[in-house]
Structure formats: structure tokens, C-alpha cells
């Protein structure tokens, strides 16, 4: 038997007595950090074996997923009793044994075991405490011949285990504290022992750390310490090494990662040799196992982080998160998450960039607009200022709008007319730009000519010939009257020839097309039809390219037969869960006071280690779900898409709902579960309002669903909620699906499989939480 010190014997006796009870299924042992729960669990394991009972200790620390519990239990059983598991272990696609298979194996092993007890240590330290608790209950209920003892902090969100008894341990009494201290400080006097015991609050971990610090100052405080001795030890360890900066960085990285990392990865990251990392373990802050470095206790992790927060003071109110719209976003450079195939845009392999509102189209537009030495870029952020000058405000004819778009394309590219161009082409370039309202930017020796052209045609109508269509535009006032006609097709062909000869291609970027005739769906459909037809026409040119950034629901307006011809030129903006979470954390880590966190968690590609980074921002669990799943599930629309803009909104609103935003941050995470939950409700309200008030799609039906809290339904059940004057029901449903407000699902019912619709949580959360 392990030679345990004579402490926690009363607690051990209670647990053993409880397990002997006939109706005992299991016991939940609760205690504060540092109270000695792990030591007690190890003592229980030894004592049960001394009593010839089969006991199996399993640490739940760093258990990534509840499904991995089965693997750890089987390993513990195999380590103690290697011959009792006789059946083959089936693997799931996730790599862990299925829980049903684990249960079957353990049931088969009952015959070879003596009143087995499963000891699960650190339930609160699993990545998903609630999910792990559910899995533990499943095991306990299925293994009727087994007993389960699980340890956890009292504050952990463990609202299960109704069939378990509960036992809470506190600090050691004076006598037990003195026994432990005498084993750690044999040279200490009785008065010194009493002083250290008083300073510890009876927590074994604190007693041990105080002993590590040496005998206390006789003039020091007598009230119980909590974090102070650990902080003193951390400072002492860092200050006693010649590589203080690297040691501090190593400890901070370990703390932010949750207290564990592989030895090889940590030594490679920190630049410290393994021997020096091993020496650090002598001070008690970390434990070096075969292939891992582990912080000795999560209380030490907390102290390491808080110590650094005090060194780099920061207030929530001072943090910047950028802007909701890319046009005003001052953090775009720092927080931009590259999208796949971006290089295909400027090399003219992808010319139609499609994405939902807030999916990052304007962010990409801004990034690409920065320019390149290999080509000349002409970004147009607001086509709403250009097209109406040519098409007028009432035009709805597709041919007219297509011709107007081609005039706009010609006017934008006119700025690329070289000095060596023929006089006629230079004059037409000036006429085009003046007609559309673009500034005439003369270059070199044609400066006077272009200025004179602008004056000659001031105040007159200019005619544009685009195939069979003729358009007129009113030129600015001033100068002598004159009427001229520009053959737009000929102009573009001639300019393309000149650019090809000079070897310098031109790329136009058109953004915010959705702002054109925003609330007139029929007009927008004609606008999109005309623009995409012009894009197809421009692709026939060799040195002139047009890139269109288009909202997904508007792209869907394009004729289906024609859209099939655009597949090779289309780039759909889709965000994976991981990329969306990266947007969230990059926004926060772009703030200089949190630069030390960014440095500890940064990946070689510029991103961050997602789960630890999220742990800096939010609690590990919100509303009973792991934070990463809760976040993504809450912002996903019916098309399965997540919008980066919502990440920015969530951060601002979480700060608004934080109670202490004007005080220095003294602990992590930055936001409480309550603040982020309330912020998400407001994000939901804004998203719902956008469908009703901005997109204006089937507003009566949408509002009726909210009034009746209808979230999942068959179409036949809700047809009376649609208003006929808002369009045919089928068309309203189609538009709602395009926006992602409705999601098609197939549900198994008593009548068999049934096709239904569901409204995502993004829009319905506000119905329940307001």
C-alpha cells in the first residue's frame, strides 16, 4: 500500500462506508481547487485494492470529447487486469470505441472482477463537463454491478447524478494541516508550523506551495492566503532562471492551453531544452510526464494568467473589434482570414464572387483593391452612383440595363487609356468618364487634350451605341455645346488591343451591387441579368477583366439556364466553423494589450489555436453546450452558412452586456456566460429584423411565425400565414430559403418520413429569450 500521510482518513472512511451500502450506486465527491480531491481518489483506489475489490482510476483532465471516456476506462481496466477484456473492440469513425461496445465489454468482464469500482477524477476539468457527466450516468446505469465515484469542483455545472450520493470536502483541520507541514518542513518550529497552517486556509495544495516558499516572514500576514503563495512561487521560479522571458512565456502558454502540452511541442515552441523544462518541475509548478508537460493544478494556471493580466492592464471598454461593414473596418488587415482560391480572382479564373450578406465580400474587395504590380486595378465600391446616370432611375428593360452596364465598364476602364493611344480613343475616354461622373485623370502629354474635351462636351447629351441599343447621358454643365456618339463595343476592343500590346492587363472590381434599386425585386432581377451578361461579354476580351461581388440571394435571381454557364467563373464564399471562430478571436487579439495572449497562441499561418483562444474570450460552456458548438449553432442560417459580420456584432454586444467593462480585466475569460448569451439574443433580434425590415421577404409570414412561435412545420400547416398580396406562396418560400430563413428537413413521424421546414436558431432565439 502507498505510504499515504495520515490526512483525509476520516473522508476516506466515509466514502468506503458509503460504498458498502446496499443501495449505493455511486458518489460525487466535491471540493475546492487544491482541497486534495485527486489525492483522496488515489487513496481510495489503493484502499479498495487492499480490500480485494477491483478499482480503476481514470483521470478526466483534458478529456476532449465525452465519447473518449470509454477508451480511457478500457485502458484503465486493461492496465490493472489485462486478461479480463476478451472481446474485440469496435472502433467508431471518430476513432473511439462506441459506448455500447464499451458497456458490453465491461459487462463481460464482471465475471472476472470483484465488486468493481470506477473512480473518475476531475469531472469539471473535462472539455465538456455536462456531456461527460451524461456519459458517466449512461455507464453507471448500464453497469449494474459496478459503483462509480466521481470528483469535481462544487461550482462546476454538473446538474446530473440524481442517483448518486454527494460528499463535500473542505480544508484540512489544524491537526491534519500540521501533520502534512511537518512532513514537508521537518526543520520548522511549532510556531512556524502554526503560522503557515493559518495562512493556508487548510487547502493541501496551498500548504504544499507555502512549504516550497520556505519559512514565512514572522511579520507577514496571518489571514488565510489563496493565490498569493502561488504567485510568489511563480515569480520566484521565473526570476531564478537565466531564461526568464522564455520560462514566463512557456508557463503562460501552458496556462492558456488548459494546462497540458506535449513535451516536444512545448520545447520546440519555447526554445528551451528539455533538461531545463524538467528542472522547472522541481519547483512544483509543472509536472513532466513521459511525453507531456502538465501544470500541477488549475489554480496555478489561473494565477499565471492573472499575474500577466496585472502586468498588461486592459479594460473591455478599450478593446476594438473593427467595424460591422468592411468599408469602415479599421481592423481588416489584422483580422482578415484568407479565403480559399482568392488568387483565382485576379488571375481572371474567378470573376463572380458570391456570398451571403456579411460573408466577407467587401473585405475581399478591399484587400484586392490594394493593388498589385502585375496589373492595373479599378475598384468601384458604389456602382449605385454610376449606373443610374446611364440607365436612368426608371429603366427596367434587360437590354437597356445590359447596355448601361457596358457603358459603365467602358467608362471605368477608360482611365487605362495609354498616352500613346490615338486621339479619337483618348477623346472617347474623356467623354465616357464625364458622362458616368467619374473624374478625368489626365496622364502625361494628353493632360490638356482631356481637359479641353471635358469642356467641349459640358452641358450636352452624349450618345452611346451598344449594339442595337442607343443610350444618352447628360454631361456636366459648362463649355460649348456638342453632340457625340461613342461606339462602346469598338472602344473596348481597341483599348483591349492596346493593353495587350503594352502587356499590362486591367481588372475592374464592382462591389455592393445589392444597393442598386434595393427594395425593387423585379428591377434588381433585370439589373443582375444585365450585369452578368456583360461579365460574360467582357470575358471574351484578353486584357480587360471584370470581377463582380454579388450577394447570394441576388445571384439566385439569374436565369437558371444561364447560371449553369457560370460555374467555372463563380467563387462561392463559404465559411467553415473553424474559419468563423478564427474571425472572432482575431478581432480580439488584434488589440495591443492582449498581444501577449496572441503571441502564446499564434499558429505559423498567422491564425490562433482555436479552442484555447475561445477559452480566453468565453466560458468553456454556455447554456449547457460547449462554447464552440454553441457559438456556431447560434449563428448558422438555414443554408448552413455562418456570417463573419455576426462575429463582430457579437463581440460588441457582449461588451455592452458586460457588468465591469470599465474596470481592468483581472481574470479570464473576458466575457461571462450571461453577457455572451444576452448578446447572442440581440444578434438574433437583429437578424430577424433584417429579414422583415431590410430584405422585406414575406414579412407577414415571418411575423406570424414569431407570434405563434412556429419553428418546425410542414408547408400545408402554415399556408394561411402567408399574405397573397406579398406574392405567390411558392415564391415567398423560395426567397426565404435563399435568405437562409427557412431550412428544409426530413423528419421521421408516425406517418413515415415527412418533408418539413425549420427556422434556424439564429432567427428564433430572440422569440424565447426576450
C-alpha atoms as one frame of an Amber mdcrd trajectory, in Angstrom:
protein
   0.000   0.000   0.000   1.204   3.525  -0.737   2.539   5.208   2.372  -0.061
   7.983   2.476   0.219  10.651   5.132  -2.405  10.333   7.868  -4.676  13.018
   6.401  -8.131  12.732   4.829  -8.580   9.458   6.693 -11.988  10.489   8.022
 -13.121  11.401   4.499 -11.778   8.114   3.136 -13.612   6.167   5.832 -16.863
   7.899   4.932 -16.509   7.065   1.244 -15.659   3.444   1.967 -18.627   3.136
   4.311 -20.918   4.677   1.712 -19.749   2.234  -0.957 -20.567  -0.669   1.322
 -24.208   0.377   1.414 -26.527  -1.982  -0.418 -28.309   0.781  -2.344 -25.152
   2.683  -3.240 -24.835   3.307  -6.982 -22.193   5.966  -6.843 -20.843   9.020
  -5.076 -19.977  12.534  -6.255 -17.068  13.977  -4.236 -16.974  17.778  -4.328
 -14.155  20.073  -3.228 -12.481  23.405  -3.923  -9.389  23.573  -6.147  -6.442
  22.437  -4.065  -8.607  20.638  -1.497  -6.928  17.315  -2.281  -9.603  15.546
  -4.336  -7.062  13.774  -6.554  -5.047  12.597  -3.540  -8.249  11.299  -1.948
  -9.215   9.464  -5.143  -5.798   7.816  -5.277  -6.092   6.833  -1.625  -9.496
   5.301  -2.348  -8.053   3.304  -5.247  -5.323   1.854  -3.003  -7.639   1.096
  -0.116 -10.173  -0.708  -2.300  -7.449  -2.911  -3.729  -6.246  -3.684  -0.204
  -9.787  -4.877   0.457  -9.631  -7.116  -2.642 -12.060  -5.010  -4.622 -11.412
  -4.227  -8.278 -10.790  -0.473  -8.576  -9.907   1.518 -11.666  -8.727   5.134
 -11.532  -9.389   7.344 -14.588  -8.355  10.991 -14.873 -10.837  13.132 -16.813
  -8.481  16.053 -17.137  -8.229  17.231 -20.758 -10.859  14.753 -21.926 -11.615
  16.398 -25.290 -14.901  14.645 -26.019 -17.304  12.590 -23.887 -17.020   9.724
 -26.390 -13.349   9.290 -25.445 -14.294   8.321 -21.885 -14.891   4.734 -22.950
 -11.358   4.446 -24.283  -9.867   5.710 -21.016 -11.982   3.318 -18.948 -10.964
   0.338 -21.089  -7.300   1.315 -20.815  -7.558   1.574 -17.026  -9.166  -1.869
 -16.808  -6.567  -3.374 -19.145  -3.692  -1.834 -17.151  -4.953  -3.376 -13.879
  -6.486  -6.597 -15.178  -5.067  -7.229 -18.661  -6.838 -10.576 -19.198 -10.443
  -9.682 -18.447 -11.326  -7.960 -21.735 -11.755 -10.839 -24.160 -13.907  -9.400
 -26.929 -12.843  -7.353 -29.908 -13.153  -3.546 -29.544 -15.038  -1.983 -32.415
 -13.982   1.499 -33.468 -16.254   4.322 -34.495 -15.469   6.746 -37.311 -14.191
   9.129 -34.629 -11.607   6.555 -33.539 -13.049   5.907 -30.054 -14.946   2.719
 -29.151 -18.707   3.032 -29.293 -20.177   3.374 -25.795 -22.457   0.393 -26.397
 -19.390  -1.705 -27.159 -17.574  -0.397 -24.067 -20.550  -1.336 -21.904 -20.717
  -4.808 -23.460 -17.012  -5.376 -22.805 -17.260  -4.257 -19.196 -20.311  -6.433
 -18.594 -18.399  -9.428 -19.938 -15.557  -8.573 -17.551 -17.849  -8.637 -14.477
 -17.273 -12.366 -14.048 -13.548 -11.797 -13.517 -13.838  -8.738 -11.263 -14.667
  -8.360  -7.601 -17.275  -5.699  -6.856 -15.659  -3.241  -9.296 -15.450   0.496
  -8.603 -14.780   3.059 -11.319 -13.024   6.183  -9.932 -13.361   9.212 -12.234
 -11.230  12.149 -11.141 -11.731  15.774 -12.257 -15.124  15.815 -13.953 -15.003
  19.633 -14.033 -11.679  19.519 -15.915 -13.092  17.709 -18.945 -13.563  19.919
 -22.018 -17.325  19.201 -21.920 -18.333  18.602 -18.265 -22.060  18.289 -18.998
 -21.587  15.881 -21.877 -19.088  13.859 -19.875 -21.476  13.749 -16.907 -24.190
  12.377 -19.181 -21.809   9.674 -20.431 -20.838   8.755 -16.863 -24.507   8.381
 -15.979 -25.011   6.175 -19.028 -22.172   3.929 -17.873 -23.452   3.815 -14.303
 -26.992   2.914 -15.309 -25.843   0.207 -17.725 -23.239  -1.389 -15.429 -25.481
  -2.534 -12.601 -22.716  -4.491 -10.895 -20.348  -1.513 -10.748 -20.089   1.512
  -8.485 -18.828   4.904  -9.619 -17.043   7.620  -7.633 -16.520  10.937  -9.434
 -14.782  14.084  -8.170 -15.499  17.659  -9.202 -15.475  21.252  -8.060 -18.696
  22.329  -6.348 -19.176  25.226  -8.796 -18.946  23.043 -11.902 -22.148  22.895
 -13.927 -22.882  19.279 -13.016 -26.640  19.185 -12.696 -26.940  15.440 -13.023
 -26.207  12.389 -10.867 -29.620  12.298  -9.189 -28.954   8.658  -8.213 -25.567
   9.459  -6.662 -24.772  10.480  -3.140 -22.846  13.722  -2.592 -19.946  14.374
  -0.256 -18.072  17.667   0.056 -14.555  18.051   1.416 -13.126  21.322   2.719
  -9.771  22.447   4.009  -7.757  20.376   6.482  -8.258  20.932  10.165  -5.341
  22.336  12.224  -4.129  18.898  13.339  -4.058  17.370   9.837  -2.512  20.530
   8.410   0.267  20.329  10.997   0.935  16.668  10.148   1.291  17.486   6.461
   3.515  20.506   7.128   5.842  18.560   9.437   6.451  16.074   6.621   7.251
  18.965   4.268   9.144  21.240   6.709  10.862  18.975   9.250  13.112  21.831
  10.457  10.231  24.205  11.265   9.288  25.161  14.816   5.785  24.725  16.219
   5.057  28.450  15.900   6.211  28.462  12.276   4.045  25.428  11.511   1.063
  27.159  13.095   1.695  30.330  11.097   1.910  28.506   7.758  -1.191  26.462
   8.597  -3.119  29.655   9.369  -2.012  31.223   6.092  -3.135  28.236   4.010
  -6.817  28.114   4.787  -6.302  24.349   5.188  -6.060  23.636   1.457  -3.412
  20.931   0.923  -2.145  22.437  -2.332  -1.579  25.819  -0.687   0.122  24.158
   2.286   2.495  22.392  -0.082   3.271  25.582  -2.015   3.806  27.612   1.144
   6.277  24.983   2.285   8.051  25.312  -1.081   8.457  29.038  -0.460  10.274
  28.402   2.781   9.530  29.543   6.305   7.171  32.519   6.453   8.200  36.010
   7.478   7.299  36.490  11.133   5.861  39.901  10.277   3.771  38.618   7.385
   0.000  38.324   7.280  -1.857  35.786   9.393  -5.116  35.707   7.427  -5.558
  32.752   5.049  -3.860  33.117   1.670  -5.310  31.841  -1.566  -3.399  32.958
  -4.678  -0.556  34.871  -3.060   1.762  31.953  -2.247   1.338  30.528  -5.735
   2.072  33.903  -7.310   5.160  34.289  -5.137   6.338  30.853  -6.264   5.710
  31.658  -9.950   7.654  34.916  -9.644  10.466  33.139  -7.789  10.741  30.372
 -10.403  10.803  32.833 -13.301  13.326  35.117 -11.604  15.710  32.319 -10.709
  16.370  31.169 -14.273  18.731  32.774 -16.805  15.986  32.331 -19.432  13.326
  34.260 -17.538  11.451  35.520 -20.631  11.273  32.053 -22.189  10.198  30.425
 -18.929   7.455  33.024 -18.434   6.258  32.516 -21.998   6.270  28.740 -21.505
   4.208  28.945 -18.316   1.754  31.380 -19.891   1.316  29.214 -22.969   0.717
  26.151 -20.807  -1.872  28.016 -18.749  -3.714  29.291 -21.828  -3.689  25.826
 -23.422  -5.538  24.383 -20.443  -2.519  23.142 -18.552  -1.088  20.457 -20.846
   1.065  20.211 -23.967   3.390  17.615 -25.412   6.958  17.970 -24.233   8.335
  18.014 -27.773   5.917  20.715 -28.946   6.498  22.891 -25.893  10.289  22.720
 -26.029  10.207  23.448 -29.755   7.891  26.421 -29.217   9.744  27.892 -26.238
  13.299  27.245 -27.419  14.156  25.756 -24.007  15.990  22.428 -23.895  14.074
  19.531 -22.362  16.509  19.363 -19.461  15.622  22.902 -18.393  11.908  22.175
 -18.626  12.439  19.105 -16.417  14.282  21.270 -13.872  11.266  23.562 -13.687
   9.217  20.631 -12.402  11.360  20.539  -9.274   9.615  23.712  -8.107   6.204
  22.086  -8.160   4.527  24.329 -10.740   4.594  21.761 -13.526   4.851  18.011
 -13.861   6.867  16.467 -16.692   5.454  13.117 -17.776   6.840  10.875 -20.488
   5.528  12.909 -23.389   3.670  15.804 -21.758   4.216  18.840 -19.586   1.322
  19.476 -17.199   0.598  22.385 -14.864   0.380  20.850 -11.407  -3.064  22.328
 -10.683  -5.605  24.511 -12.430  -5.346  27.022  -9.575  -1.731  27.529 -10.687
  -2.955  28.080 -14.255  -5.295  30.800 -13.049  -2.575  32.546 -11.055  -0.173
  32.557 -14.035  -2.807  34.245 -16.206  -3.927  36.771 -13.564  -0.317  37.705
 -12.855   0.180  38.618 -16.519  -3.123  40.481 -16.751  -1.902  42.784 -13.982
   1.315  43.395 -15.905  -0.664  44.331 -19.050  -3.728  46.218 -17.754  -6.662
  46.249 -20.119 -10.330  47.256 -19.976 -13.124  45.798 -22.063 -14.276  49.285
 -22.960 -10.905  49.999 -24.588 -10.890  46.954 -26.867 -11.512  47.455 -30.578
 -13.342  44.873 -32.647 -13.325  46.617 -36.017 -16.491  47.569 -37.879 -19.505
  45.542 -38.910 -19.065  46.672 -42.507 -15.748  46.228 -44.276 -15.904  49.731
 -45.766 -15.172  51.204 -42.317 -13.247  48.348 -40.760 -10.003  49.560 -39.196
  -9.004  46.018 -38.168  -9.343  44.403 -41.570  -5.601  43.928 -42.061  -5.061
  42.370 -38.624  -8.139  40.168 -38.595  -8.573  39.131 -42.230  -8.973  35.370
 -42.621  -7.858  34.383 -46.148 -10.427  32.548 -48.201  -9.631  29.611 -50.496
  -8.964  30.427 -54.163  -8.561  34.174 -53.678  -5.658  34.121 -56.107  -8.073
  32.894 -58.767  -9.848  36.277 -58.767  -7.067  38.485 -60.050  -5.745  35.877
 -62.459  -9.223  36.012 -64.045 -10.207  32.402 -63.364 -12.982  33.521 -60.994
 -14.913  36.640 -61.904 -18.166  36.272 -59.929 -17.718  36.248 -56.142 -20.942
  35.160 -54.438 -21.769  35.172 -50.738 -24.431  35.972 -48.174 -24.667  39.429
 -46.668 -21.817  39.798 -44.208 -19.869  36.880 -45.690 -16.774  38.975 -46.400
 -17.283  40.123 -49.990 -16.417  43.739 -49.232 -13.474  42.654 -47.092 -12.039
  40.738 -50.052 -12.853  43.691 -52.310 -10.809  45.975 -50.037  -7.914  43.537
 -49.801  -7.725  43.132 -53.566  -8.156  46.879 -54.155  -4.777  47.460 -52.528
  -3.323  46.688 -55.935  -0.528  44.682 -57.474   2.471  45.457 -59.659   1.349
  42.936 -62.241  -1.865  44.664 -63.330  -3.903  47.844 -63.067  -6.888  47.635
 -60.734 -10.009  49.799 -60.848 -12.186  49.160 -57.779 -15.717  50.580 -57.813
 -17.192  50.422 -54.330 -20.524  52.057 -55.139 -21.974  51.176 -58.513 -25.155
  52.816 -57.247 -23.508  56.142 -58.143 -22.689  55.139 -61.721 -25.397  53.023
 -63.367 -28.369  55.408 -62.860 -26.506  58.143 -64.755 -26.700  55.974 -67.856
 -29.804  53.831 -67.318 -31.888  56.442 -65.547 -33.943  55.725 -62.463 -36.875
  54.006 -64.156 -35.320  51.649 -66.701 -36.445  48.024 -66.305 -35.722  46.635
 -69.748 -32.964  43.994 -69.625 -31.442  45.139 -72.936 -31.264  48.734 -71.762
 -29.681  47.779 -68.433 -27.180  45.471 -70.162 -26.156  48.327 -72.457 -25.883
  50.713 -69.495 -23.625  48.281 -67.649 -21.331  48.050 -70.662 -21.072  51.850
 -70.744 -20.095  51.812 -67.060 -17.446  49.144 -67.766 -16.055  51.220 -70.630
 -16.032  54.387 -68.500 -14.130  52.701 -65.669 -11.527  51.157 -67.965 -11.152
  54.466 -69.852  -8.748  55.550 -67.137  -6.303  52.969 -68.512  -6.093  54.536
 -71.996  -2.341  54.974 -72.559  -0.688  58.219 -73.634   0.185  56.588 -76.943
  -3.459  55.892 -77.801  -4.975  57.500 -80.911  -6.578  60.886 -80.366 -10.080
  59.525 -81.032  -9.733  56.895 -78.291  -8.445  59.462 -75.792 -11.364  61.775
 -76.543 -13.871  58.952 -76.150 -12.249  58.013 -72.832 -12.801  61.550 -71.533
 -16.397  61.559 -72.815 -17.193  58.226 -71.160 -15.815  59.202 -67.774 -17.506
  62.590 -67.803 -20.858  61.022 -68.714 -20.729  58.479 -65.871 -19.493  61.082
 -63.387 -16.001  59.699 -62.892 -13.077  62.099 -62.527 -10.942  62.636 -65.589
  -7.420  61.872 -64.514  -5.116  63.030 -67.350  -1.755  61.399 -67.733   1.361
  62.897 -69.251   1.133  64.798 -72.543  -2.632  64.227 -73.039  -3.492  66.333
 -69.993  -4.538  69.453 -71.892  -6.403  67.465 -74.521  -8.550  65.716 -71.934
  -9.290  68.912 -70.071 -10.339  70.576 -73.319 -12.569  67.594 -74.146 -14.292
  67.866 -70.787 -15.091  71.500 -71.540 -16.223  70.934 -75.124 -18.845  68.449
 -74.118 -20.057  70.151 -70.963 -23.789  70.571 -70.622 -24.714  68.384 -73.611
 -26.107  64.913 -74.138 -23.689  62.216 -75.150 -24.925  59.241 -77.151 -23.639
  55.698 -76.650 -24.137  52.944 -79.172 -24.129  49.470 -77.636 -25.087  47.023
 -80.346 -28.691  47.746 -81.283 -29.243  49.890 -78.182 -28.600  53.628 -78.080
 -28.295  55.459 -74.756 -27.947  59.128 -73.869 -26.251  60.699 -70.877 -26.292
  64.305 -69.700 -22.793  65.743 -69.361 -21.844  68.227 -66.621 -22.592  71.914
 -67.209 -20.025  74.239 -68.769 -18.317  74.637 -72.147 -19.610  74.770 -75.698
 -22.486  72.510 -76.772 -21.742  69.471 -78.904 -23.307  66.106 -79.570 -21.157
  62.989 -79.996 -21.665  59.245 -80.275 -19.340  56.678 -78.753 -19.408  53.115
 -80.082 -18.792  51.327 -76.774 -18.023  47.909 -78.273 -15.411  49.404 -80.604
 -13.906  51.434 -77.759 -13.430  48.327 -75.587 -11.968  46.247 -78.401  -9.475
  48.976 -79.301  -8.476  49.538 -75.672  -8.078  45.786 -75.163  -5.741  45.653
 -78.188  -3.581  48.494 -76.836  -3.389  46.959 -73.349  -2.431  43.619 -74.840
   0.406  45.278 -76.727   1.694  47.007 -73.577   1.412  43.788 -71.562  -0.479
  45.401 -68.699  -3.954  43.926 -68.039  -6.792  45.825 -66.364  -9.140  44.358
 -63.749 -12.320  46.108 -62.595 -13.878  45.225 -59.211 -17.588  46.007 -58.706
 -18.922  45.809 -55.150 -22.235  46.458 -53.353 -24.447  45.643 -56.317 -27.250
  44.905 -53.826 -27.580  48.627 -53.078 -28.969  49.231 -56.580 -32.778  49.541
 -56.515 -32.643  47.851 -53.127 -36.337  47.276 -52.456 -37.472  46.623 -56.038
 -37.031  42.895 -56.651 -38.170  42.974 -60.273 -35.790  45.824 -61.068 -32.937
  44.084 -59.279 -33.537  40.934 -61.290 -33.150  42.902 -64.548 -30.034  44.650
 -63.154 -28.408  41.310 -62.275 -29.355  39.760 -65.603 -27.793  42.665 -67.469
 -24.637  42.758 -65.344 -23.894  39.050 -65.614 -24.434  39.140 -69.361 -21.921
  42.000 -69.573 -19.491  39.994 -67.436 -19.750  37.190 -69.974 -19.070  39.653
 -72.761 -16.004  41.086 -71.004 -14.518  37.616 -70.540 -14.053  37.497 -74.307
 -11.522  40.316 -74.043  -7.920  39.360 -73.360  -6.573  42.227 -71.241  -9.725
  43.591 -69.604 -11.469  41.683 -66.819 -14.485  42.378 -64.639 -14.921  40.916
 -61.137 -18.384  41.176 -59.578 -19.058  40.808 -55.842 -22.654  39.668 -55.579
 -24.982  38.729 -52.741 -26.063  35.090 -52.921 -29.807  35.691 -52.958 -29.386
  38.166 -55.844 -27.260  35.711 -57.787 -30.110  33.233 -57.438 -32.321  35.663
 -59.374 -30.300  34.992 -62.502 -31.919  32.707 -65.064 -31.161  29.082 -64.146
 -30.187  28.100 -67.687 -27.740  30.973 -67.943 -26.388  30.410 -64.428 -25.227
  26.937 -65.372 -22.816  28.583 -67.798 -21.121  30.495 -64.970 -19.975  27.591
 -62.807 -16.324  27.766 -63.855 -16.183  31.546 -63.233 -18.042  31.591 -59.921
 -16.406  31.641 -56.463 -18.822  30.848 -53.624 -17.814  32.283 -50.233 -18.405
  29.597 -47.642 -17.090  29.724 -44.094 -16.190  26.613 -42.166 -16.870  26.591
 -38.436 -13.158  26.896 -37.732 -12.694  29.877 -40.039 -15.639  31.689 -38.480
 -14.246  31.127 -34.999 -10.897  32.429 -36.233 -12.583  35.676 -37.313 -13.926
  36.013 -33.782 -10.642  35.507 -31.949  -8.533  37.513 -34.408 -10.747  40.537
 -33.794  -9.957  40.397 -30.088  -6.281  39.520 -30.338  -5.651  42.450 -32.669
  -5.724  44.622 -29.533  -2.234  45.504 -28.298  -2.893  44.842 -24.562  -3.719
  41.236 -25.464  -0.649  40.856 -27.643   0.933  38.535 -25.075  -2.022  36.150
 -25.442  -1.763  36.329 -29.230   1.949  35.557 -29.072   1.372  32.468 -26.913
  -1.409  31.022 -29.088  -0.396  32.090 -32.598  -0.006  29.432 -35.274   2.621
  29.572 -38.040  -0.030  30.564 -40.616  -0.998  33.642 -38.602  -4.127  32.149
 -37.053  -4.605  31.002 -33.466  -5.206  27.741 -31.653  -8.971  27.910 -31.710
 -10.147  26.194 -28.504  -7.616  27.817 -26.162  -8.267  31.165 -27.856 -12.006
  30.790 -27.286 -11.232  29.996 -23.639  -9.685  33.457 -23.353 -12.939  35.038
 -24.570 -15.764  32.924 -23.161 -16.552  30.201 -20.608 -15.982  26.678 -21.878
 -19.710  26.053 -21.763 -22.775  28.252 -22.312 -26.345  27.097 -21.787 -25.210
  23.504 -21.375 -23.268  23.321 -24.644 -19.520  23.546 -25.390 -18.744  27.136
 -26.377 -17.571  26.387 -29.922 -20.712  24.397 -30.758 -22.975  26.922 -29.037
 -21.477  29.808 -30.977 -21.677  28.225 -34.409 -25.104  26.651 -33.895 -26.450
  30.025 -32.766 -25.301  31.951 -35.868 -25.835  29.365 -38.616 -28.604  30.139
 -41.115 -30.847  27.718 -42.959 -28.331  27.293 -45.772 -25.755  26.047 -43.285
 -23.733  29.268 -43.616 -22.187  31.466 -40.934 -21.504  35.159 -41.443 -18.276
  36.848 -40.277 -20.212  40.069 -39.687 -22.107  38.347 -36.878 -18.816  37.669
 -35.094 -18.153  41.409 -34.918 -21.702  42.143 -33.775 -21.465  39.504 -31.056
 -18.269  40.974 -29.626 -19.647  44.500 -29.437 -22.904  43.354 -27.873 -21.142
  41.032 -25.387 -19.121  44.019 -24.215 -22.288  46.122 -23.929 -23.824  43.457
 -21.684 -20.715  43.061 -19.503 -21.110  44.447 -15.993 -17.488  45.541 -15.466
 -16.451  46.834 -18.871 -14.798  49.963 -17.413 -12.652  48.082 -14.887  -9.305
  46.428 -15.510  -9.661  42.817 -16.599  -8.449  40.740 -13.658  -9.336  37.239
 -14.843 -10.180  35.242 -17.916 -12.425  34.680 -19.785 -13.148  38.222 -20.922
 -16.916  37.716 -21.098 -19.284  35.931 -18.737 -21.766  33.305 -19.896 -24.611
  35.706 -19.114 -23.101  38.541 -21.170 -22.477  36.426 -24.256 -25.890  34.735
 -24.011 -27.665  38.091 -23.852 -25.516  39.364 -26.723 -26.473  36.359 -28.842
 -30.146  37.067 -28.187 -29.635  40.583 -29.536 -27.791  39.209 -32.578 -30.839
  37.026 -33.170 -33.153  40.024 -32.871 -31.105  41.983 -35.397 -31.027  39.038
 -37.809 -34.781  38.563 -37.544 -35.366  42.278 -38.061 -33.143  42.214 -41.161
 -35.414  39.663 -42.835 -38.545  41.668 -42.045 -37.393  45.264 -42.445 -34.389
  45.143 -44.784 -34.870  42.194 -47.108 -38.678  42.609 -46.794 -39.266  38.994
 -47.822 -42.648  37.539 -46.796 -42.832  39.893 -43.782 -46.358  38.839 -42.789
 -45.450  35.146 -42.703 -42.232  35.803 -40.790 -44.000  37.919 -38.161 -46.820
  35.372 -37.877 -44.288  32.604 -37.206 -42.835  34.647 -34.377 -46.250  35.445
 -32.918 -47.146  31.755 -32.897 -43.600  30.555 -32.104 -43.723  28.223 -35.090
 -40.224  26.866 -35.655 -40.768  23.488 -37.372 -43.707  22.810 -39.650 -44.996
  21.342 -42.864 -45.880  23.924 -45.506 -49.532  22.866 -45.520 -49.770  23.724
 -41.809 -48.758  27.369 -42.303 -50.074  28.356 -45.721 -52.721  30.604 -44.139
 -49.934  32.670 -42.531 -48.808  33.979 -45.941 -50.326  37.150 -47.390 -51.299
  36.806 -51.094 -50.520  40.460 -51.822 -46.857  39.735 -50.961 -46.594  37.263
 -53.839 -47.392  33.604 -54.528 -46.698  31.385 -51.528 -44.217  29.268 -53.508
 -42.229  32.385 -54.449 -42.204  33.679 -50.860 -40.951  30.293 -49.642 -38.286
  30.233 -52.353 -36.994  33.672 -51.341 -36.974  32.761 -47.642 -34.946  29.658
 -48.433 -32.448  31.729 -50.423 -32.005  34.049 -47.462 -31.463  31.096 -45.137
 -34.544  31.900 -43.021 -36.064  28.523 -43.865 -34.246  25.193 -43.821 -35.649
  22.048 -45.411 -35.571  18.987 -43.143 -36.929  15.465 -43.336 -38.385  14.188
 -40.076 -39.487  10.687 -39.143 -43.087  10.774 -37.970 -45.720   8.150 -37.168
 -46.848   8.519 -40.764 -43.326   7.972 -42.065 -40.733  10.386 -43.409 -42.125
  13.888 -43.918 -40.619  16.913 -45.632 -40.794  19.948 -43.374 -39.312  23.390
 -42.839 -37.373  24.625 -39.828 -36.430  28.171 -38.852 -32.824  28.255 -37.534
 -31.934  29.337 -34.024 -30.283  32.449 -35.494 -33.778  33.886 -36.019 -35.790
  32.193 -33.253 -33.572  32.653 -30.202 -34.981  36.141 -29.672 -38.513  34.697
 -29.578 -37.741  32.711 -26.444 -35.214  34.842 -24.565 -36.643  38.350 -24.789
